[in-house]
């Protein structure tokens, strides 16, 4: 294998081994599964509530730009330009529900957890700083005491030997 190919393969291996690639893959899979849940909530709960004002399926809400808006036996529009605003409304509701669930069930709890964790770490660092400061004060006192003892020995307080 040439150096360039080996370098490309090593780069690709490093890319795959990074943690965020795996996290992204998991997020895509969970997102796809979660989409089915949100779609069922919209179709089973939201659409019937909105349907209380007319139809039970938002997809059937539509208008035509060119009148008359004629449909065939299956309900498909054959004349006119349909504006499917029910589909748009359904998609917007799905998006809003998905965003709310993601925020309230994932983002908000994770933010609170990370804030508590950061506060604990800050408190631990502060306690360590206080302990370090106390240790420094004690070491200075020991140093000053040793200097004072050495000065006493030098000034003739000792048995005649030098320190």
MDAnalysis code that builds the backbone (N, CA, C; Angstrom):
import MDAnalysis as mda
import numpy as np

u = mda.Universe.empty(489, n_residues=163, atom_resindex=np.repeat(np.arange(163), 3), trajectory=True)
u.add_TopologyAttr("name", ["N", "CA", "C"] * 163)
u.add_TopologyAttr("resid", np.arange(1, 164))
u.add_TopologyAttr("resname", ["UNK", "UNK", "UNK", "UNK", "UNK", "UNK", "UNK", "UNK", "UNK", "UNK", "UNK", "UNK", "UNK", "UNK", "UNK", "UNK", "UNK", "UNK", "UNK", "UNK", "UNK", "UNK", "UNK", "UNK", "UNK", "UNK", "UNK", "UNK", "UNK", "UNK", "UNK", "UNK", "UNK", "UNK", "UNK", "UNK", "UNK", "UNK", "UNK", "UNK", "UNK", "UNK", "UNK", "UNK", "UNK", "UNK", "UNK", "UNK", "UNK", "UNK", "UNK", "UNK", "UNK", "UNK", "UNK", "UNK", "UNK", "UNK", "UNK", "UNK", "UNK", "UNK", "UNK", "UNK", "UNK", "UNK", "UNK", "UNK", "UNK", "UNK", "UNK", "UNK", "UNK", "UNK", "UNK", "UNK", "UNK", "UNK", "UNK", "UNK", "UNK", "UNK", "UNK", "UNK", "UNK", "UNK", "UNK", "UNK", "UNK", "UNK", "UNK", "UNK", "UNK", "UNK", "UNK", "UNK", "UNK", "UNK", "UNK", "UNK", "UNK", "UNK", "UNK", "UNK", "UNK", "UNK", "UNK", "UNK", "UNK", "UNK", "UNK", "UNK", "UNK", "UNK", "UNK", "UNK", "UNK", "UNK", "UNK", "UNK", "UNK", "UNK", "UNK", "UNK", "UNK", "UNK", "UNK", "UNK", "UNK", "UNK", "UNK", "UNK", "UNK", "UNK", "UNK", "UNK", "UNK", "UNK", "UNK", "UNK", "UNK", "UNK", "UNK", "UNK", "UNK", "UNK", "UNK", "UNK", "UNK", "UNK", "UNK", "UNK", "UNK", "UNK", "UNK", "UNK", "UNK", "UNK", "UNK", "UNK", "UNK", "UNK", "UNK"])
u.atoms.positions = np.array([
    [0.851, -1.177, 0.000],
    [0.000, 0.000, 0.000],
    [0.895, 1.238, 0.000],
    [0.548, 2.221, -0.816],
    [1.355, 3.430, -0.877],
    [1.107, 4.275, 0.365],
    [2.003, 5.244, 0.563],
    [1.894, 6.119, 1.734],
    [0.589, 6.895, 1.723],
    [0.172, 7.390, 0.553],
    [-1.046, 8.190, 0.466],
    [-2.269, 7.356, 0.827],
    [-2.341, 6.120, 0.281],
    [-3.472, 5.246, 0.595],
    [-3.476, 4.881, 2.073],
    [-2.294, 4.624, 2.616],
    [-2.199, 4.274, 4.032],
    [-2.640, 5.459, 4.889],
    [-2.234, 6.660, 4.508],
    [-2.626, 7.859, 5.242],
    [-4.138, 8.064, 5.191],
    [-4.730, 7.840, 4.027],
    [-6.179, 7.992, 3.874],
    [-6.894, 6.957, 4.743],
    [-6.414, 5.730, 4.733],
    [-7.045, 4.676, 5.533],
    [-6.901, 4.960, 7.036],
    [-5.737, 5.456, 7.439],
    [-5.554, 5.810, 8.852],
    [-6.482, 6.952, 9.240],
    [-6.635, 7.936, 8.361],
    [-7.553, 9.043, 8.621],
    [-8.986, 8.562, 8.718],
    [-9.365, 7.641, 7.821],
    [-10.722, 7.096, 7.854],
    [-10.957, 6.314, 9.138],
    [-9.977, 5.526, 9.559],
    [-10.095, 4.762, 10.795],
    [-10.227, 5.711, 11.992],
    [-9.440, 6.779, 12.013],
    [-9.529, 7.759, 13.098],
    [-10.904, 8.426, 13.104],
    [-11.438, 8.706, 11.915],
    [-12.767, 9.311, 11.805],
    [-13.828, 8.389, 12.390],
    [-13.761, 7.103, 12.057],
    [-14.745, 6.148, 12.555],
    [-14.631, 5.922, 14.060],
    [-13.427, 6.034, 14.590],
    [-13.219, 5.766, 16.005],
    [-13.564, 6.947, 16.903],
    [-13.810, 8.102, 16.310],
    [-14.210, 9.250, 17.123],
    [-15.578, 8.976, 17.714],
    [-15.791, 9.384, 18.938],
    [-17.032, 9.104, 19.636],
    [-18.246, 9.765, 19.025],
    [-18.078, 10.957, 18.433],
    [-19.257, 11.658, 17.952],
    [-19.877, 11.000, 16.719],
    [-19.142, 10.186, 15.984],
    [-19.715, 9.480, 14.837],
    [-20.710, 8.441, 15.341],
    [-20.345, 7.732, 16.378],
    [-21.240, 6.735, 16.963],
    [-22.461, 7.435, 17.563],
    [-22.234, 8.541, 18.264],
    [-23.352, 9.289, 18.846],
    [-24.318, 9.754, 17.764],
    [-23.782, 10.215, 16.661],
    [-24.629, 10.678, 15.560],
    [-25.440, 9.527, 14.983],
    [-24.819, 8.369, 14.810],
    [-25.537, 7.207, 14.284],
    [-26.672, 6.800, 15.221],
    [-26.400, 6.798, 16.514],
    [-27.437, 6.469, 17.495],
    [-28.561, 7.500, 17.425],
    [-28.218, 8.775, 17.308],
    [-29.230, 9.824, 17.238],
    [-30.125, 9.654, 16.017],
    [-29.556, 9.277, 14.893],
    [-30.356, 9.086, 13.678],
    [-31.324, 7.923, 13.856],
    [-30.851, 6.830, 14.426],
    [-31.713, 5.660, 14.628],
    [-32.827, 5.982, 15.621],
    [-32.476, 6.619, 16.731],
    [-33.483, 6.993, 17.732],
    [-34.457, 8.002, 17.123],
    [-33.959, 8.944, 16.342],
    [-34.823, 9.931, 15.697],
    [-35.821, 9.284, 14.756],
    [-35.382, 8.292, 14.008],
    [-36.291, 7.600, 13.086],
    [-37.385, 6.875, 13.867],
    [-37.013, 6.219, 14.955],
    [-38.008, 5.527, 15.777],
    [-38.944, 6.531, 16.443],
    [-38.395, 7.644, 16.870],
    [-39.187, 8.671, 17.550],
    [-40.169, 9.328, 16.596],
    [-39.813, 9.428, 15.331],
    [-40.707, 10.008, 14.324],
    [-41.999, 9.214, 14.242],
    [-41.904, 7.894, 14.325],
    [-43.105, 7.061, 14.280],
    [-44.014, 7.365, 15.470],
    [-43.431, 7.572, 16.642],
    [-44.219, 7.894, 17.830],
    [-44.918, 9.237, 17.646],
    [-44.182, 10.239, 17.198],
    [-44.772, 11.565, 17.015],
    [-45.862, 11.524, 15.948],
    [-45.627, 10.831, 14.853],
    [-46.641, 10.732, 13.806],
    [-47.911, 10.071, 14.328],
    [-47.766, 9.060, 15.166],
    [-48.957, 8.412, 15.713],
    [-49.694, 9.340, 16.672],
    [-48.969, 10.171, 17.426],
    [-49.619, 11.147, 18.312],
    [-50.398, 12.164, 17.480],
    [-49.787, 12.630, 16.397],
    [-50.470, 13.612, 15.549],
    [-51.711, 12.991, 14.917],
    [-51.580, 11.783, 14.380],
    [-52.718, 11.161, 13.692],
    [-53.785, 10.676, 14.676],
    [-53.369, 10.192, 15.833],
    [-54.328, 9.633, 16.764],
    [-54.902, 10.612, 17.766],
    [-54.217, 11.718, 18.021],
    [-54.665, 12.656, 19.045],
    [-54.930, 14.054, 18.483],
    [-53.957, 14.623, 17.829],
    [-54.082, 15.995, 17.351],
    [-55.092, 16.094, 16.207],
    [-54.983, 15.222, 15.217],
    [-55.911, 15.288, 14.085],
    [-57.371, 15.151, 14.523],
    [-57.706, 14.233, 15.403],
    [-59.109, 14.168, 15.841],
    [-59.564, 15.424, 16.583],
    [-58.665, 16.027, 17.370],
    [-59.036, 17.264, 18.066],
    [-59.305, 18.365, 17.048],
    [-58.391, 18.513, 16.082],
    [-58.599, 19.505, 15.028],
    [-59.803, 19.102, 14.183],
    [-59.993, 17.796, 14.007],
    [-61.098, 17.292, 13.216],
    [-62.459, 17.562, 13.829],
    [-62.501, 17.898, 15.101],
    [-63.769, 18.242, 15.739],
    [-64.381, 19.464, 15.067],
    [-63.560, 20.219, 14.369],
    [-64.047, 21.413, 13.677],
    [-64.384, 21.134, 12.218],
    [-64.303, 19.884, 11.800],
    [-64.599, 19.565, 10.400],
    [-64.282, 18.118, 10.117],
    [-63.152, 17.878, 9.485],
    [-62.750, 16.522, 9.121],
    [-61.785, 15.957, 10.160],
    [-61.659, 14.645, 10.209],
    [-60.752, 14.020, 11.175],
    [-59.353, 13.848, 10.595],
    [-59.168, 14.197, 9.364],
    [-57.866, 14.053, 8.720],
    [-57.446, 15.408, 8.173],
    [-56.360, 15.928, 8.679],
    [-55.894, 17.240, 8.219],
    [-55.516, 17.232, 6.745],
    [-55.160, 16.068, 6.241],
    [-54.757, 15.961, 4.836],
    [-55.889, 16.372, 3.903],
    [-57.127, 16.271, 4.372],
    [-58.269, 16.593, 3.511],
    [-58.553, 18.086, 3.442],
    [-57.928, 18.870, 4.294],
    [-58.108, 20.321, 4.227],
    [-57.297, 20.849, 3.052],
    [-57.974, 21.393, 2.075],
    [-57.288, 21.925, 0.900],
    [-58.149, 22.983, 0.244],
    [-57.498, 23.769, -0.571],
    [-58.172, 24.813, -1.335],
    [-57.657, 24.744, -2.765],
    [-58.332, 25.445, -3.663],
    [-57.891, 25.476, -5.059],
    [-57.636, 26.910, -5.484],
    [-56.573, 27.095, -6.265],
    [-56.287, 28.416, -6.806],
    [-57.196, 28.741, -7.980],
    [-57.393, 27.776, -8.853],
    [-58.259, 27.979, -10.007],
    [-59.579, 27.273, -9.728],
    [-60.652, 28.038, -9.727],
    [-61.962, 27.438, -9.495],
    [-62.487, 26.897, -10.810],
    [-63.313, 25.944, -10.882],
    [-63.774, 25.147, -9.753],
    [-62.770, 24.047, -9.430],
    [-62.775, 23.624, -8.206],
    [-61.894, 22.548, -7.748],
    [-62.713, 21.262, -7.834],
    [-62.480, 20.485, -8.854],
    [-63.282, 19.281, -9.082],
    [-62.468, 18.048, -8.697],
    [-63.151, 17.093, -8.104],
    [-62.502, 15.843, -7.706],
    [-63.156, 14.680, -8.423],
    [-62.422, 13.604, -8.531],
    [-62.979, 12.393, -9.136],
    [-63.566, 11.510, -8.030],
    [-63.929, 10.294, -8.356],
    [-64.600, 9.393, -7.410],
    [-63.703, 9.024, -6.223],
    [-62.390, 9.019, -6.420],
    [-61.477, 8.666, -5.329],
    [-61.101, 9.860, -4.475],
    [-61.546, 11.049, -4.816],
    [-61.257, 12.247, -4.037],
    [-60.051, 13.024, -4.519],
    [-59.422, 12.573, -5.594],
    [-58.273, 13.292, -6.139],
    [-58.758, 14.484, -6.944],
    [-58.030, 15.586, -6.859],
    [-58.392, 16.797, -7.603],
    [-57.975, 16.618, -9.056],
    [-58.947, 16.818, -9.952],
    [-58.654, 16.652, -11.373],
    [-58.600, 17.985, -12.099],
    [-59.269, 19.015, -11.579],
    [-59.228, 20.343, -12.169],
    [-58.905, 21.345, -11.070],
    [-58.157, 22.355, -11.427],
    [-57.765, 23.369, -10.451],
    [-56.367, 23.077, -9.918],
    [-55.830, 24.046, -9.188],
    [-54.498, 23.907, -8.588],
    [-54.696, 23.781, -7.079],
    [-54.463, 22.586, -6.546],
    [-54.748, 22.389, -5.120],
    [-53.671, 23.005, -4.217],
    [-54.114, 23.598, -3.137],
    [-53.237, 24.066, -2.069],
    [-53.543, 23.160, -0.875],
    [-52.631, 22.294, -0.534],
    [-52.851, 21.299, 0.516],
    [-52.399, 21.856, 1.870],
    [-53.106, 22.839, 2.363],
    [-52.692, 23.485, 3.596],
    [-52.911, 22.580, 4.804],
    [-53.760, 21.580, 4.697],
    [-53.922, 20.607, 5.779],
    [-52.656, 19.801, 5.986],
    [-51.994, 19.445, 4.895],
    [-50.725, 18.710, 4.985],
    [-49.650, 19.562, 5.645],
    [-49.638, 20.839, 5.274],
    [-48.661, 21.757, 5.862],
    [-48.922, 21.916, 7.359],
    [-50.196, 22.087, 7.709],
    [-50.554, 22.224, 9.123],
    [-50.168, 20.975, 9.902],
    [-50.409, 19.810, 9.333],
    [-50.040, 18.544, 9.978],
    [-48.528, 18.450, 10.176],
    [-47.763, 18.835, 9.166],
    [-46.294, 18.792, 9.274],
    [-45.792, 19.773, 10.321],
    [-46.400, 20.970, 10.374],
    [-45.988, 21.965, 11.376],
    [-46.297, 21.455, 12.778],
    [-47.479, 20.877, 12.965],
    [-47.832, 20.318, 14.272],
    [-46.874, 19.193, 14.662],
    [-46.545, 18.339, 13.715],
    [-45.593, 17.255, 13.985],
    [-44.247, 17.818, 14.411],
    [-43.790, 18.838, 13.700],
    [-42.512, 19.460, 14.060],
    [-42.559, 20.060, 15.458],
    [-43.617, 20.807, 15.763],
    [-43.726, 21.454, 17.076],
    [-43.800, 20.431, 18.205],
    [-44.550, 19.365, 17.992],
    [-44.631, 18.319, 19.017],
    [-43.276, 17.652, 19.202],
    [-42.607, 17.351, 18.097],
    [-41.283, 16.733, 18.183],
    [-40.311, 17.650, 18.916],
    [-40.306, 18.914, 18.558],
    [-39.398, 19.868, 19.209],
    [-39.710, 19.987, 20.693],
    [-40.983, 20.028, 21.065],
    [-41.353, 20.137, 22.479],
    [-40.927, 18.903, 23.252],
    [-41.163, 17.737, 22.707],
    [-40.781, 16.500, 23.398],
    [-39.266, 16.417, 23.544],
    [-38.546, 16.719, 22.487],
    [-37.078, 16.678, 22.560],
    [-36.577, 17.671, 23.604],
    [-37.152, 18.877, 23.622],
    [-36.696, 19.887, 24.575],
    [-37.006, 19.475, 26.008],
    [-38.267, 19.120, 26.269],
    [-38.676, 18.861, 27.648],
    [-38.215, 17.509, 28.182],
    [-38.026, 16.521, 27.321],
    [-37.619, 15.200, 27.799],
    [-36.131, 14.927, 27.639],
    [-35.429, 15.727, 26.828],
    [-34.009, 15.455, 26.609],
    [-33.127, 16.655, 26.931],
    [-33.381, 17.783, 26.285],
    [-32.492, 18.938, 26.421],
    [-32.558, 19.536, 27.822],
    [-33.764, 19.811, 28.317],
    [-33.918, 20.446, 29.628],
    [-33.352, 19.590, 30.762],
    [-33.692, 18.291, 30.849],
    [-33.088, 17.483, 31.922],
    [-31.562, 17.393, 31.810],
    [-31.042, 17.292, 30.583],
    [-29.588, 17.208, 30.417],
    [-28.931, 18.519, 30.828],
    [-29.535, 19.644, 30.505],
    [-28.988, 20.941, 30.901],
    [-28.949, 21.065, 32.419],
    [-30.030, 20.652, 33.062],
    [-30.066, 20.709, 34.526],
    [-29.023, 19.788, 35.137],
    [-28.877, 18.592, 34.583],
    [-27.865, 17.650, 35.082],
    [-26.464, 18.236, 34.938],
    [-26.167, 18.793, 33.767],
    [-24.835, 19.363, 33.534],
    [-24.584, 20.568, 34.441],
    [-25.620, 21.359, 34.722],
    [-25.463, 22.510, 35.617],
    [-25.162, 22.039, 37.038],
    [-25.873, 21.004, 37.491],
    [-25.589, 20.459, 38.832],
    [-24.180, 19.884, 38.896],
    [-23.786, 19.193, 37.856],
    [-22.448, 18.604, 37.808],
    [-21.375, 19.693, 37.843],
    [-21.580, 20.762, 37.073],
    [-20.620, 21.875, 37.054],
    [-20.560, 22.555, 38.418],
    [-21.705, 22.697, 39.093],
    [-21.719, 23.314, 40.425],
    [-20.954, 22.451, 41.429],
    [-21.124, 21.128, 41.345],
    [-20.393, 20.231, 42.243],
    [-18.888, 20.323, 41.992],
    [-18.508, 20.369, 40.717],
    [-17.091, 20.463, 40.373],
    [-16.512, 21.792, 40.849],
    [-17.265, 22.872, 40.707],
    [-16.794, 24.183, 41.156],
    [-16.632, 24.197, 42.676],
    [-17.576, 23.578, 43.377],
    [-17.490, 23.510, 44.835],
    [-16.281, 22.686, 45.267],
    [-16.037, 21.572, 44.573],
    [-14.881, 20.735, 44.897],
    [-13.580, 21.491, 44.638],
    [-13.529, 22.240, 43.543],
    [-12.328, 23.026, 43.245],
    [-12.115, 24.110, 44.296],
    [-13.196, 24.734, 44.740],
    [-13.097, 25.770, 45.771],
    [-12.603, 25.178, 47.085],
    [-13.138, 24.016, 47.455],
    [-12.690, 23.350, 48.687],
    [-11.222, 22.971, 48.583],
    [-10.795, 22.517, 47.405],
    [-9.388, 22.157, 47.210],
    [-8.499, 23.390, 47.310],
    [-8.959, 24.512, 46.776],
    [-8.190, 25.749, 46.848],
    [-8.040, 26.211, 48.293],
    [-9.120, 26.085, 49.081],
    [-9.053, 26.451, 50.505],
    [-8.071, 25.538, 51.227],
    [-8.136, 24.229, 50.947],
    [-7.220, 23.282, 51.582],
    [-5.771, 23.591, 51.188],
    [-5.546, 23.914, 49.923],
    [-4.199, 24.257, 49.466],
    [-3.700, 25.526, 50.161],
    [-4.582, 26.514, 50.320],
    [-4.191, 27.760, 50.983],
    [-3.815, 27.493, 52.443],
    [-4.593, 26.651, 53.133],
    [-4.286, 26.310, 54.521],
    [-2.952, 25.578, 54.614],
    [-2.680, 24.703, 53.648],
    [-1.426, 23.962, 53.627],
    [-0.246, 24.910, 53.401],
    [-0.425, 25.882, 52.532],
    [0.633, 26.861, 52.271],
    [0.928, 27.674, 53.524],
    [-0.127, 28.087, 54.228],
    [0.054, 28.845, 55.475],
    [0.821, 28.001, 56.489],
    [0.455, 26.737, 56.626],
    [1.141, 25.845, 57.561],
    [2.603, 25.664, 57.171],
    [2.871, 25.481, 55.884],
    [4.253, 25.328, 55.428],
    [5.070, 26.598, 55.687],
    [4.465, 27.760, 55.519],
    [5.167, 29.019, 55.811],
    [5.493, 29.119, 57.299],
    [4.546, 28.713, 58.142],
    [4.800, 28.737, 59.589],
    [5.945, 27.811, 59.957],
    [5.971, 26.616, 59.348],
    [7.061, 25.667, 59.608],
    [8.381, 26.257, 59.142],
    [8.387, 26.861, 57.953],
    [9.611, 27.484, 57.436],
    [10.097, 28.587, 58.373],
    [9.187, 29.463, 58.798],
    [9.562, 30.555, 59.693],
    [10.105, 30.035, 61.013],
    [9.518, 28.965, 61.524],
    [9.991, 28.362, 62.778],
    [11.389, 27.781, 62.609],
    [11.630, 27.119, 61.463],
    [12.968, 26.561, 61.206],
    [14.008, 27.668, 61.063],
    [13.640, 28.754, 60.391],
    [14.552, 29.890, 60.246],
    [14.862, 30.477, 61.616],
    [13.842, 30.598, 62.451],
    [14.045, 31.145, 63.798],
    [14.947, 30.221, 64.618],
    [14.767, 28.904, 64.521],
    [15.619, 27.965, 65.264],
    [17.068, 28.046, 64.779],
    [17.246, 28.162, 63.458],
    [18.587, 28.252, 62.896],
    [19.281, 29.531, 63.374],
    [18.523, 30.629, 63.434],
    [19.086, 31.902, 63.905],
    [19.469, 31.808, 65.372],
    [18.688, 31.103, 66.167],
    [18.980, 30.935, 67.594],
    [20.261, 30.131, 67.774],
    [20.430, 29.092, 66.975],
    [21.635, 28.254, 67.072],
    [22.854, 29.064, 66.647],
    [22.737, 29.882, 65.593],
    [23.839, 30.682, 65.082],
    [24.260, 31.769, 66.081],
    [23.307, 32.307, 66.801],
    [23.572, 33.420, 67.720],
    [24.164, 32.947, 69.048],
    [24.476, 31.714, 69.175],
    [25.121, 31.254, 70.392],
    [24.204, 30.471, 71.315],
    [23.050, 30.212, 70.909],
    [22.121, 29.477, 71.750],
    [22.380, 27.984, 71.688],
    [23.284, 27.540, 70.796],
    [23.490, 26.101, 70.611],
    [24.717, 25.624, 71.391],
    [25.188, 24.438, 71.163],
    [26.284, 23.812, 71.873],
    [27.623, 24.059, 71.194],
    [27.669, 24.990, 70.285],
    [28.930, 25.325, 69.664],
    [29.085, 24.764, 68.282],
    [28.237, 23.892, 67.837],
    [28.340, 23.372, 66.482],
    [27.565, 24.275, 65.551],
    [28.014, 24.346, 64.313],
    [27.319, 25.213, 63.341],
    [26.278, 24.414, 62.568],
    [25.249, 25.128, 62.122],
    [24.156, 24.454, 61.435],
    [24.411, 24.354, 59.981],
])
